[in-house]
Amino acid sequence: MSNVINLNRVRKDRARAEKRAQADENAARHGRSKADKQREAAEAAKSARALESHKLDAPDEQKPET
């Protein structure tokens, strides 16, 4: 005797495999490389440091005592 096959499971597994293959293809075509991600992170950190270093110190506001 042969094994019973759940056709819904087979159909869903096939659909998942197709979606996974499409996602891998899209990631390879449109994705960013590790070097690109690291370069963008370094640029963001540099711009954040530059922005932080150019902030003006807020004067301490002292309320007059009454």
mmCIF file as Biopython writes it, N, C-alpha, C and O atoms, coordinates in Angstrom:
data_model
#
loop_
_atom_site.group_PDB
_atom_site.id
_atom_site.type_symbol
_atom_site.label_atom_id
_atom_site.label_alt_id
_atom_site.label_comp_id
_atom_site.label_asym_id
_atom_site.label_entity_id
_atom_site.label_seq_id
_atom_site.pdbx_PDB_ins_code
_atom_site.Cartn_x
_atom_site.Cartn_y
_atom_site.Cartn_z
_atom_site.occupancy
_atom_site.B_iso_or_equiv
_atom_site.auth_seq_id
_atom_site.auth_asym_id
_atom_site.pdbx_PDB_model_num
ATOM 1   N N  . MET A ? 1  ? 0.824  -1.187 0.000  1.0 0.0 1  A 1 
ATOM 2   C CA . MET A ? 1  ? 0.000  0.000  0.000  1.0 0.0 1  A 1 
ATOM 3   C C  . MET A ? 1  ? 0.862  1.241  0.000  1.0 0.0 1  A 1 
ATOM 4   O O  . MET A ? 1  ? 1.971  1.253  0.533  1.0 0.0 1  A 1 
ATOM 5   N N  . SER A ? 2  ? 0.351  2.243  -0.584 1.0 0.0 2  A 1 
ATOM 6   C CA . SER A ? 2  ? 1.088  3.504  -0.617 1.0 0.0 2  A 1 
ATOM 7   C C  . SER A ? 2  ? 0.669  4.377  0.557  1.0 0.0 2  A 1 
ATOM 8   O O  . SER A ? 2  ? -0.346 4.129  1.208  1.0 0.0 2  A 1 
ATOM 9   N N  . ASN A ? 3  ? 1.454  5.379  0.805  1.0 0.0 3  A 1 
ATOM 10  C CA . ASN A ? 3  ? 1.154  6.298  1.905  1.0 0.0 3  A 1 
ATOM 11  C C  . ASN A ? 3  ? 0.089  7.295  1.483  1.0 0.0 3  A 1 
ATOM 12  O O  . ASN A ? 3  ? -0.030 7.651  0.311  1.0 0.0 3  A 1 
ATOM 13  N N  . VAL A ? 4  ? -0.677 7.733  2.463  1.0 0.0 4  A 1 
ATOM 14  C CA . VAL A ? 4  ? -1.706 8.733  2.213  1.0 0.0 4  A 1 
ATOM 15  C C  . VAL A ? 4  ? -1.031 10.095 2.129  1.0 0.0 4  A 1 
ATOM 16  O O  . VAL A ? 4  ? -0.202 10.437 2.972  1.0 0.0 4  A 1 
ATOM 17  N N  . ILE A ? 5  ? -1.384 10.866 1.117  1.0 0.0 5  A 1 
ATOM 18  C CA . ILE A ? 5  ? -0.792 12.183 0.916  1.0 0.0 5  A 1 
ATOM 19  C C  . ILE A ? 5  ? -1.872 13.236 1.098  1.0 0.0 5  A 1 
ATOM 20  O O  . ILE A ? 5  ? -2.938 13.167 0.486  1.0 0.0 5  A 1 
ATOM 21  N N  . ASN A ? 6  ? -1.584 14.197 1.937  1.0 0.0 6  A 1 
ATOM 22  C CA . ASN A ? 6  ? -2.504 15.312 2.124  1.0 0.0 6  A 1 
ATOM 23  C C  . ASN A ? 6  ? -2.222 16.323 1.017  1.0 0.0 6  A 1 
ATOM 24  O O  . ASN A ? 6  ? -1.177 16.974 1.012  1.0 0.0 6  A 1 
ATOM 25  N N  . LEU A ? 7  ? -3.149 16.447 0.091  1.0 0.0 7  A 1 
ATOM 26  C CA . LEU A ? 7  ? -2.932 17.307 -1.072 1.0 0.0 7  A 1 
ATOM 27  C C  . LEU A ? 7  ? -2.842 18.779 -0.694 1.0 0.0 7  A 1 
ATOM 28  O O  . LEU A ? 7  ? -2.116 19.537 -1.337 1.0 0.0 7  A 1 
ATOM 29  N N  . ASN A ? 8  ? -3.567 19.192 0.337  1.0 0.0 8  A 1 
ATOM 30  C CA . ASN A ? 8  ? -3.483 20.588 0.779  1.0 0.0 8  A 1 
ATOM 31  C C  . ASN A ? 8  ? -2.077 20.905 1.273  1.0 0.0 8  A 1 
ATOM 32  O O  . ASN A ? 8  ? -1.534 21.970 0.982  1.0 0.0 8  A 1 
ATOM 33  N N  . ARG A ? 9  ? -1.496 19.979 2.017  1.0 0.0 9  A 1 
ATOM 34  C CA . ARG A ? 9  ? -0.148 20.201 2.536  1.0 0.0 9  A 1 
ATOM 35  C C  . ARG A ? 9  ? 0.860  20.276 1.391  1.0 0.0 9  A 1 
ATOM 36  O O  . ARG A ? 9  ? 1.752  21.124 1.406  1.0 0.0 9  A 1 
ATOM 37  N N  . VAL A ? 10 ? 0.725  19.409 0.415  1.0 0.0 10 A 1 
ATOM 38  C CA . VAL A ? 10 ? 1.631  19.416 -0.733 1.0 0.0 10 A 1 
ATOM 39  C C  . VAL A ? 10 ? 1.504  20.730 -1.486 1.0 0.0 10 A 1 
ATOM 40  O O  . VAL A ? 10 ? 2.510  21.330 -1.865 1.0 0.0 10 A 1 
ATOM 41  N N  . ARG A ? 11 ? 0.281  21.179 -1.705 1.0 0.0 11 A 1 
ATOM 42  C CA . ARG A ? 11 ? 0.044  22.435 -2.425 1.0 0.0 11 A 1 
ATOM 43  C C  . ARG A ? 11 ? 0.644  23.613 -1.667 1.0 0.0 11 A 1 
ATOM 44  O O  . ARG A ? 11 ? 1.299  24.469 -2.261 1.0 0.0 11 A 1 
ATOM 45  N N  . LYS A ? 12 ? 0.422  23.656 -0.361 1.0 0.0 12 A 1 
ATOM 46  C CA . LYS A ? 12 ? 0.950  24.761 0.443  1.0 0.0 12 A 1 
ATOM 47  C C  . LYS A ? 12 ? 2.477  24.714 0.514  1.0 0.0 12 A 1 
ATOM 48  O O  . LYS A ? 12 ? 3.126  25.759 0.456  1.0 0.0 12 A 1 
ATOM 49  N N  . ASP A ? 13 ? 3.055  23.529 0.638  1.0 0.0 13 A 1 
ATOM 50  C CA . ASP A ? 13 ? 4.517  23.412 0.662  1.0 0.0 13 A 1 
ATOM 51  C C  . ASP A ? 13 ? 5.125  23.889 -0.650 1.0 0.0 13 A 1 
ATOM 52  O O  . ASP A ? 13 ? 6.156  24.561 -0.657 1.0 0.0 13 A 1 
ATOM 53  N N  . ARG A ? 14 ? 4.477  23.535 -1.764 1.0 0.0 14 A 1 
ATOM 54  C CA . ARG A ? 14 ? 4.969  23.966 -3.070 1.0 0.0 14 A 1 
ATOM 55  C C  . ARG A ? 14 ? 4.885  25.487 -3.188 1.0 0.0 14 A 1 
ATOM 56  O O  . ARG A ? 14 ? 5.801  26.122 -3.711 1.0 0.0 14 A 1 
ATOM 57  N N  . ALA A ? 15 ? 3.788  26.071 -2.705 1.0 0.0 15 A 1 
ATOM 58  C CA . ALA A ? 15 ? 3.626  27.529 -2.761 1.0 0.0 15 A 1 
ATOM 59  C C  . ALA A ? 15 ? 4.676  28.219 -1.893 1.0 0.0 15 A 1 
ATOM 60  O O  . ALA A ? 15 ? 5.227  29.249 -2.282 1.0 0.0 15 A 1 
ATOM 61  N N  . ARG A ? 16 ? 4.954  27.651 -0.715 1.0 0.0 16 A 1 
ATOM 62  C CA . ARG A ? 16 ? 5.975  28.232 0.167  1.0 0.0 16 A 1 
ATOM 63  C C  . ARG A ? 16 ? 7.350  28.190 -0.494 1.0 0.0 16 A 1 
ATOM 64  O O  . ARG A ? 16 ? 8.113  29.153 -0.420 1.0 0.0 16 A 1 
ATOM 65  N N  . ALA A ? 17 ? 7.654  27.080 -1.133 1.0 0.0 17 A 1 
ATOM 66  C CA . ALA A ? 17 ? 8.953  26.942 -1.795 1.0 0.0 17 A 1 
ATOM 67  C C  . ALA A ? 17 ? 9.088  27.954 -2.932 1.0 0.0 17 A 1 
ATOM 68  O O  . ALA A ? 17 ? 10.155 28.537 -3.122 1.0 0.0 17 A 1 
ATOM 69  N N  . GLU A ? 18 ? 8.012  28.162 -3.682 1.0 0.0 18 A 1 
ATOM 70  C CA . GLU A ? 18 ? 8.051  29.145 -4.770 1.0 0.0 18 A 1 
ATOM 71  C C  . GLU A ? 18 ? 8.237  30.557 -4.226 1.0 0.0 18 A 1 
ATOM 72  O O  . GLU A ? 18 ? 9.007  31.341 -4.781 1.0 0.0 18 A 1 
ATOM 73  N N  . LYS A ? 19 ? 7.534  30.884 -3.141 1.0 0.0 19 A 1 
ATOM 74  C CA . LYS A ? 19 ? 7.682  32.214 -2.537 1.0 0.0 19 A 1 
ATOM 75  C C  . LYS A ? 19 ? 9.092  32.409 -1.998 1.0 0.0 19 A 1 
ATOM 76  O O  . LYS A ? 19 ? 9.671  33.486 -2.138 1.0 0.0 19 A 1 
ATOM 77  N N  . ARG A ? 20 ? 9.644  31.368 -1.382 1.0 0.0 20 A 1 
ATOM 78  C CA . ARG A ? 20 ? 10.998 31.462 -0.839 1.0 0.0 20 A 1 
ATOM 79  C C  . ARG A ? 20 ? 12.007 31.675 -1.966 1.0 0.0 20 A 1 
ATOM 80  O O  . ARG A ? 20 ? 12.935 32.472 -1.826 1.0 0.0 20 A 1 
ATOM 81  N N  . ALA A ? 21 ? 11.831 30.971 -3.071 1.0 0.0 21 A 1 
ATOM 82  C CA . ALA A ? 21 ? 12.733 31.134 -4.212 1.0 0.0 21 A 1 
ATOM 83  C C  . ALA A ? 21 ? 12.623 32.540 -4.787 1.0 0.0 21 A 1 
ATOM 84  O O  . ALA A ? 21 ? 13.632 33.148 -5.144 1.0 0.0 21 A 1 
ATOM 85  N N  . GLN A ? 22 ? 11.399 33.057 -4.877 1.0 0.0 22 A 1 
ATOM 86  C CA . GLN A ? 22 ? 11.194 34.415 -5.388 1.0 0.0 22 A 1 
ATOM 87  C C  . GLN A ? 22 ? 11.830 35.440 -4.445 1.0 0.0 22 A 1 
ATOM 88  O O  . GLN A ? 22 ? 12.435 36.410 -4.901 1.0 0.0 22 A 1 
ATOM 89  N N  . ALA A ? 23 ? 11.694 35.227 -3.142 1.0 0.0 23 A 1 
ATOM 90  C CA . ALA A ? 23 ? 12.279 36.147 -2.165 1.0 0.0 23 A 1 
ATOM 91  C C  . ALA A ? 23 ? 13.803 36.132 -2.252 1.0 0.0 23 A 1 
ATOM 92  O O  . ALA A ? 23 ? 14.438 37.183 -2.177 1.0 0.0 23 A 1 
ATOM 93  N N  . ASP A ? 24 ? 14.389 34.953 -2.409 1.0 0.0 24 A 1 
ATOM 94  C CA . ASP A ? 24 ? 15.845 34.863 -2.547 1.0 0.0 24 A 1 
ATOM 95  C C  . ASP A ? 24 ? 16.324 35.577 -3.807 1.0 0.0 24 A 1 
ATOM 96  O O  . ASP A ? 24 ? 17.350 36.257 -3.799 1.0 0.0 24 A 1 
ATOM 97  N N  . GLU A ? 25 ? 15.568 35.413 -4.885 1.0 0.0 25 A 1 
ATOM 98  C CA . GLU A ? 25 ? 15.928 36.081 -6.136 1.0 0.0 25 A 1 
ATOM 99  C C  . GLU A ? 25 ? 15.839 37.597 -5.984 1.0 0.0 25 A 1 
ATOM 100 O O  . GLU A ? 25 ? 16.721 38.320 -6.447 1.0 0.0 25 A 1 
ATOM 101 N N  . ASN A ? 26 ? 14.785 38.077 -5.344 1.0 0.0 26 A 1 
ATOM 102 C CA . ASN A ? 26 ? 14.621 39.519 -5.138 1.0 0.0 26 A 1 
ATOM 103 C C  . ASN A ? 26 ? 15.708 40.070 -4.225 1.0 0.0 26 A 1 
ATOM 104 O O  . ASN A ? 26 ? 16.205 41.173 -4.450 1.0 0.0 26 A 1 
ATOM 105 N N  . ALA A ? 27 ? 16.080 39.313 -3.198 1.0 0.0 27 A 1 
ATOM 106 C CA . ALA A ? 27 ? 17.125 39.768 -2.286 1.0 0.0 27 A 1 
ATOM 107 C C  . ALA A ? 27 ? 18.456 39.884 -3.018 1.0 0.0 27 A 1 
ATOM 108 O O  . ALA A ? 27 ? 19.223 40.817 -2.780 1.0 0.0 27 A 1 
ATOM 109 N N  . ALA A ? 28 ? 18.725 38.944 -3.898 1.0 0.0 28 A 1 
ATOM 110 C CA . ALA A ? 28 ? 19.976 38.998 -4.656 1.0 0.0 28 A 1 
ATOM 111 C C  . ALA A ? 28 ? 19.957 40.155 -5.652 1.0 0.0 28 A 1 
ATOM 112 O O  . ALA A ? 28 ? 20.985 40.787 -5.893 1.0 0.0 28 A 1 
ATOM 113 N N  . ARG A ? 29 ? 18.797 40.428 -6.225 1.0 0.0 29 A 1 
ATOM 114 C CA . ARG A ? 29 ? 18.707 41.463 -7.252 1.0 0.0 29 A 1 
ATOM 115 C C  . ARG A ? 29 ? 18.665 42.860 -6.635 1.0 0.0 29 A 1 
ATOM 116 O O  . ARG A ? 29 ? 19.350 43.765 -7.111 1.0 0.0 29 A 1 
ATOM 117 N N  . HIS A ? 30 ? 17.874 43.044 -5.586 1.0 0.0 30 A 1 
ATOM 118 C CA . HIS A ? 30 ? 17.632 44.385 -5.053 1.0 0.0 30 A 1 
ATOM 119 C C  . HIS A ? 30 ? 18.252 44.625 -3.683 1.0 0.0 30 A 1 
ATOM 120 O O  . HIS A ? 30 ? 18.222 45.750 -3.184 1.0 0.0 30 A 1 
ATOM 121 N N  . GLY A ? 31 ? 18.798 43.615 -3.082 1.0 0.0 31 A 1 
ATOM 122 C CA . GLY A ? 31 ? 19.319 43.756 -1.731 1.0 0.0 31 A 1 
ATOM 123 C C  . GLY A ? 31 ? 20.630 44.512 -1.686 1.0 0.0 31 A 1 
ATOM 124 O O  . GLY A ? 31 ? 21.288 44.721 -2.706 1.0 0.0 31 A 1 
ATOM 125 N N  . ARG A ? 32 ? 20.994 44.917 -0.485 1.0 0.0 32 A 1 
ATOM 126 C CA . ARG A ? 32 ? 22.260 45.620 -0.298 1.0 0.0 32 A 1 
ATOM 127 C C  . ARG A ? 32 ? 23.289 44.635 0.229  1.0 0.0 32 A 1 
ATOM 128 O O  . ARG A ? 32 ? 22.952 43.718 0.977  1.0 0.0 32 A 1 
ATOM 129 N N  . SER A ? 33 ? 24.517 44.821 -0.152 1.0 0.0 33 A 1 
ATOM 130 C CA . SER A ? 33 ? 25.578 43.945 0.326  1.0 0.0 33 A 1 
ATOM 131 C C  . SER A ? 33 ? 25.953 44.350 1.753  1.0 0.0 33 A 1 
ATOM 132 O O  . SER A ? 33 ? 25.562 45.410 2.240  1.0 0.0 33 A 1 
ATOM 133 N N  . LYS A ? 34 ? 26.708 43.491 2.397  1.0 0.0 34 A 1 
ATOM 134 C CA . LYS A ? 34 ? 27.135 43.767 3.763  1.0 0.0 34 A 1 
ATOM 135 C C  . LYS A ? 34 ? 27.988 45.029 3.819  1.0 0.0 34 A 1 
ATOM 136 O O  . LYS A ? 34 ? 27.883 45.812 4.764  1.0 0.0 34 A 1 
ATOM 137 N N  . ALA A ? 35 ? 28.825 45.226 2.815  1.0 0.0 35 A 1 
ATOM 138 C CA . ALA A ? 35 ? 29.680 46.417 2.771  1.0 0.0 35 A 1 
ATOM 139 C C  . ALA A ? 35 ? 28.833 47.682 2.643  1.0 0.0 35 A 1 
ATOM 140 O O  . ALA A ? 35 ? 29.134 48.696 3.273  1.0 0.0 35 A 1 
ATOM 141 N N  . ASP A ? 36 ? 27.770 47.626 1.825  1.0 0.0 36 A 1 
ATOM 142 C CA . ASP A ? 36 ? 26.886 48.785 1.685  1.0 0.0 36 A 1 
ATOM 143 C C  . ASP A ? 36 ? 26.215 49.122 3.011  1.0 0.0 36 A 1 
ATOM 144 O O  . ASP A ? 36 ? 26.126 50.289 3.393  1.0 0.0 36 A 1 
ATOM 145 N N  . LYS A ? 37 ? 25.740 48.086 3.714  1.0 0.0 37 A 1 
ATOM 146 C CA . LYS A ? 37 ? 25.077 48.309 5.001  1.0 0.0 37 A 1 
ATOM 147 C C  . LYS A ? 37 ? 26.046 48.920 6.011  1.0 0.0 37 A 1 
ATOM 148 O O  . LYS A ? 37 ? 25.681 49.835 6.748  1.0 0.0 37 A 1 
ATOM 149 N N  . GLN A ? 38 ? 27.283 48.414 6.044  1.0 0.0 38 A 1 
ATOM 150 C CA . GLN A ? 38 ? 28.272 48.945 6.980  1.0 0.0 38 A 1 
ATOM 151 C C  . GLN A ? 38 ? 28.636 50.377 6.636  1.0 0.0 38 A 1 
ATOM 152 O O  . GLN A ? 38 ? 28.799 51.204 7.533  1.0 0.0 38 A 1 
ATOM 153 N N  . ARG A ? 39 ? 28.769 50.689 5.337  1.0 0.0 39 A 1 
ATOM 154 C CA . ARG A ? 39 ? 29.097 52.046 4.926  1.0 0.0 39 A 1 
ATOM 155 C C  . ARG A ? 39 ? 27.981 53.007 5.324  1.0 0.0 39 A 1 
ATOM 156 O O  . ARG A ? 39 ? 28.257 54.096 5.828  1.0 0.0 39 A 1 
ATOM 157 N N  . GLU A ? 40 ? 26.728 52.621 5.106  1.0 0.0 40 A 1 
ATOM 158 C CA . GLU A ? 40 ? 25.610 53.488 5.471  1.0 0.0 40 A 1 
ATOM 159 C C  . GLU A ? 40 ? 25.524 53.678 6.981  1.0 0.0 40 A 1 
ATOM 160 O O  . GLU A ? 40 ? 25.209 54.773 7.448  1.0 0.0 40 A 1 
ATOM 161 N N  . ALA A ? 41 ? 25.800 52.627 7.749  1.0 0.0 41 A 1 
ATOM 162 C CA . ALA A ? 41 ? 25.785 52.748 9.203  1.0 0.0 41 A 1 
ATOM 163 C C  . ALA A ? 41 ? 26.890 53.691 9.673  1.0 0.0 41 A 1 
ATOM 164 O O  . ALA A ? 41 ? 26.674 54.491 10.583 1.0 0.0 41 A 1 
ATOM 165 N N  . ALA A ? 42 ? 28.067 53.604 9.061  1.0 0.0 42 A 1 
ATOM 166 C CA . ALA A ? 42 ? 29.176 54.489 9.424  1.0 0.0 42 A 1 
ATOM 167 C C  . ALA A ? 42 ? 28.852 55.935 9.071  1.0 0.0 42 A 1 
ATOM 168 O O  . ALA A ? 42 ? 29.158 56.848 9.838  1.0 0.0 42 A 1 
ATOM 169 N N  . GLU A ? 43 ? 28.233 56.145 7.910  1.0 0.0 43 A 1 
ATOM 170 C CA . GLU A ? 43 ? 27.850 57.509 7.517  1.0 0.0 43 A 1 
ATOM 171 C C  . GLU A ? 43 ? 26.801 58.077 8.468  1.0 0.0 43 A 1 
ATOM 172 O O  . GLU A ? 43 ? 26.862 59.252 8.829  1.0 0.0 43 A 1 
ATOM 173 N N  . ALA A ? 44 ? 25.846 57.255 8.872  1.0 0.0 44 A 1 
ATOM 174 C CA . ALA A ? 44 ? 24.809 57.713 9.793  1.0 0.0 44 A 1 
ATOM 175 C C  . ALA A ? 44 ? 25.416 58.068 11.150 1.0 0.0 44 A 1 
ATOM 176 O O  . ALA A ? 44 ? 25.044 59.073 11.755 1.0 0.0 44 A 1 
ATOM 177 N N  . ALA A ? 45 ? 26.344 57.247 11.625 1.0 0.0 45 A 1 
ATOM 178 C CA . ALA A ? 45 ? 26.997 57.527 12.904 1.0 0.0 45 A 1 
ATOM 179 C C  . ALA A ? 45 ? 27.825 58.803 12.818 1.0 0.0 45 A 1 
ATOM 180 O O  . ALA A ? 45 ? 27.835 59.603 13.754 1.0 0.0 45 A 1 
ATOM 181 N N  . LYS A ? 46 ? 28.512 58.993 11.708 1.0 0.0 46 A 1 
ATOM 182 C CA . LYS A ? 46 ? 29.328 60.194 11.536 1.0 0.0 46 A 1 
ATOM 183 C C  . LYS A ? 46 ? 28.457 61.441 11.508 1.0 0.0 46 A 1 
ATOM 184 O O  . LYS A ? 46 ? 28.791 62.447 12.133 1.0 0.0 46 A 1 
ATOM 185 N N  . SER A ? 47 ? 27.340 61.381 10.786 1.0 0.0 47 A 1 
ATOM 186 C CA . SER A ? 47 ? 26.464 62.553 10.721 1.0 0.0 47 A 1 
ATOM 187 C C  . SER A ? 47 ? 25.806 62.819 12.073 1.0 0.0 47 A 1 
ATOM 188 O O  . SER A ? 47 ? 25.579 63.975 12.430 1.0 0.0 47 A 1 
ATOM 189 N N  . ALA A ? 48 ? 25.498 61.767 12.826 1.0 0.0 48 A 1 
ATOM 190 C CA . ALA A ? 48 ? 24.925 61.957 14.161 1.0 0.0 48 A 1 
ATOM 191 C C  . ALA A ? 48 ? 25.945 62.617 15.087 1.0 0.0 48 A 1 
ATOM 192 O O  . ALA A ? 48 ? 25.595 63.500 15.870 1.0 0.0 48 A 1 
ATOM 193 N N  . ARG A ? 49 ? 27.208 62.188 14.997 1.0 0.0 49 A 1 
ATOM 194 C CA . ARG A ? 49 ? 28.256 62.810 15.822 1.0 0.0 49 A 1 
ATOM 195 C C  . ARG A ? 49 ? 28.455 64.267 15.431 1.0 0.0 49 A 1 
ATOM 196 O O  . ARG A ? 49 ? 28.630 65.120 16.301 1.0 0.0 49 A 1 
ATOM 197 N N  . ALA A ? 50 ? 28.431 64.561 14.141 1.0 0.0 50 A 1 
ATOM 198 C CA . ALA A ? 50 ? 28.608 65.937 13.677 1.0 0.0 50 A 1 
ATOM 199 C C  . ALA A ? 50 ? 27.462 66.814 14.157 1.0 0.0 50 A 1 
ATOM 200 O O  . ALA A ? 50 ? 27.676 67.946 14.590 1.0 0.0 50 A 1 
ATOM 201 N N  . LEU A ? 51 ? 26.253 66.290 14.080 1.0 0.0 51 A 1 
ATOM 202 C CA . LEU A ? 51 ? 25.096 67.047 14.539 1.0 0.0 51 A 1 
ATOM 203 C C  . LEU A ? 51 ? 25.171 67.289 16.044 1.0 0.0 51 A 1 
ATOM 204 O O  . LEU A ? 51 ? 24.880 68.386 16.520 1.0 0.0 51 A 1 
ATOM 205 N N  . GLU A ? 52 ? 25.559 66.268 16.779 1.0 0.0 52 A 1 
ATOM 206 C CA . GLU A ? 52 ? 25.660 66.391 18.233 1.0 0.0 52 A 1 
ATOM 207 C C  . GLU A ? 52 ? 26.748 67.392 18.618 1.0 0.0 52 A 1 
ATOM 208 O O  . GLU A ? 52 ? 26.583 68.134 19.587 1.0 0.0 52 A 1 
ATOM 209 N N  . SER A ? 53 ? 27.841 67.425 17.886 1.0 0.0 53 A 1 
ATOM 210 C CA . SER A ? 53 ? 28.940 68.324 18.243 1.0 0.0 53 A 1 
ATOM 211 C C  . SER A ? 53 ? 28.628 69.778 17.903 1.0 0.0 53 A 1 
ATOM 212 O O  . SER A ? 53 ? 29.267 70.683 18.441 1.0 0.0 53 A 1 
ATOM 213 N N  . HIS A ? 54 ? 27.664 70.019 17.026 1.0 0.0 54 A 1 
ATOM 214 C CA . HIS A ? 54 ? 27.317 71.380 16.647 1.0 0.0 54 A 1 
ATOM 215 C C  . HIS A ? 54 ? 26.113 71.930 17.402 1.0 0.0 54 A 1 
ATOM 216 O O  . HIS A ? 54 ? 25.646 73.031 17.112 1.0 0.0 54 A 1 
ATOM 217 N N  . LYS A ? 55 ? 25.613 71.172 18.362 1.0 0.0 55 A 1 
ATOM 218 C CA . LYS A ? 55 ? 24.485 71.664 19.147 1.0 0.0 55 A 1 
ATOM 219 C C  . LYS A ? 55 ? 24.958 72.770 20.078 1.0 0.0 55 A 1 
ATOM 220 O O  . LYS A ? 55 ? 26.068 72.735 20.608 1.0 0.0 55 A 1 
ATOM 221 N N  . LEU A ? 56 ? 24.098 73.734 20.259 1.0 0.0 56 A 1 
ATOM 222 C CA . LEU A ? 56 ? 24.393 74.806 21.197 1.0 0.0 56 A 1 
ATOM 223 C C  . LEU A ? 56 ? 23.963 74.367 22.587 1.0 0.0 56 A 1 
ATOM 224 O O  . LEU A ? 56 ? 22.932 73.720 22.766 1.0 0.0 56 A 1 
ATOM 225 N N  . ASP A ? 57 ? 24.778 74.734 23.560 1.0 0.0 57 A 1 
ATOM 226 C CA . ASP A ? 57 ? 24.410 74.413 24.930 1.0 0.0 57 A 1 
ATOM 227 C C  . ASP A ? 57 ? 23.305 75.354 25.364 1.0 0.0 57 A 1 
ATOM 228 O O  . ASP A ? 57 ? 23.422 76.571 25.216 1.0 0.0 57 A 1 
ATOM 229 N N  . ALA A ? 58 ? 22.247 74.800 25.892 1.0 0.0 58 A 1 
ATOM 230 C CA . ALA A ? 58 ? 21.133 75.613 26.368 1.0 0.0 58 A 1 
ATOM 231 C C  . ALA A ? 58 ? 21.532 76.231 27.703 1.0 0.0 58 A 1 
ATOM 232 O O  . ALA A ? 58 ? 22.027 75.531 28.586 1.0 0.0 58 A 1 
ATOM 233 N N  . PRO A ? 59 ? 21.321 77.526 27.857 1.0 0.0 59 A 1 
ATOM 234 C CA . PRO A ? 59 ? 21.664 78.151 29.139 1.0 0.0 59 A 1 
ATOM 235 C C  . PRO A ? 59 ? 20.743 77.622 30.237 1.0 0.0 59 A 1 
ATOM 236 O O  . PRO A ? 59 ? 19.565 77.345 30.012 1.0 0.0 59 A 1 
ATOM 237 N N  . ASP A ? 60 ? 21.310 77.495 31.411 1.0 0.0 60 A 1 
ATOM 238 C CA . ASP A ? 60 ? 20.501 77.039 32.538 1.0 0.0 60 A 1 
ATOM 239 C C  . ASP A ? 60 ? 19.560 78.156 32.943 1.0 0.0 60 A 1 
ATOM 240 O O  . ASP A ? 60 ? 19.982 79.256 33.299 1.0 0.0 60 A 1 
ATOM 241 N N  . GLU A ? 61 ? 18.315 77.856 32.881 1.0 0.0 61 A 1 
ATOM 242 C CA . GLU A ? 61 ? 17.324 78.869 33.255 1.0 0.0 61 A 1 
ATOM 243 C C  . GLU A ? 61 ? 17.082 78.777 34.753 1.0 0.0 61 A 1 
ATOM 244 O O  . GLU A ? 61 ? 16.662 77.745 35.277 1.0 0.0 61 A 1 
ATOM 245 N N  . GLN A ? 62 ? 17.359 79.886 35.424 1.0 0.0 62 A 1 
ATOM 246 C CA . GLN A ? 62 ? 17.125 79.921 36.855 1.0 0.0 62 A 1 
ATOM 247 C C  . GLN A ? 62 ? 15.915 80.795 37.114 1.0 0.0 62 A 1 
ATOM 248 O O  . GLN A ? 62 ? 15.812 81.914 36.610 1.0 0.0 62 A 1 
ATOM 249 N N  . LYS A ? 63 ? 15.019 80.270 37.894 1.0 0.0 63 A 1 
ATOM 250 C CA . LYS A ? 63 ? 13.818 81.030 38.216 1.0 0.0 63 A 1 
ATOM 251 C C  . LYS A ? 63 ? 14.135 81.969 39.381 1.0 0.0 63 A 1 
ATOM 252 O O  . LYS A ? 63 ? 14.784 81.575 40.350 1.0 0.0 63 A 1 
ATOM 253 N N  . PRO A ? 64 ? 13.673 83.209 39.273 1.0 0.0 64 A 1 
ATOM 254 C CA . PRO A ? 64 ? 13.907 84.124 40.402 1.0 0.0 64 A 1 
ATOM 255 C C  . PRO A ? 64 ? 13.107 83.662 41.614 1.0 0.0 64 A 1 
ATOM 256 O O  . PRO A ? 64 ? 11.949 83.257 41.514 1.0 0.0 64 A 1 
ATOM 257 N N  . GLU A ? 65 ? 13.768 83.741 42.747 1.0 0.0 65 A 1 
ATOM 258 C CA . GLU A ? 65 ? 13.093 83.321 43.977 1.0 0.0 65 A 1 
ATOM 259 C C  . GLU A ? 65 ? 12.199 84.436 44.468 1.0 0.0 65 A 1 
ATOM 260 O O  . GLU A ? 65 ? 12.591 85.603 44.455 1.0 0.0 65 A 1 
ATOM 261 N N  . THR A ? 66 ? 11.022 84.094 44.892 1.0 0.0 66 A 1 
ATOM 262 C CA . THR A ? 66 ? 10.080 85.106 45.384 1.0 0.0 66 A 1 
ATOM 263 C C  . THR A ? 66 ? 9.854  84.987 46.840 1.0 0.0 66 A 1 
ATOM 264 O O  . THR A ? 66 ? 9.088  85.763 47.411 1.0 0.0 66 A 1 
#
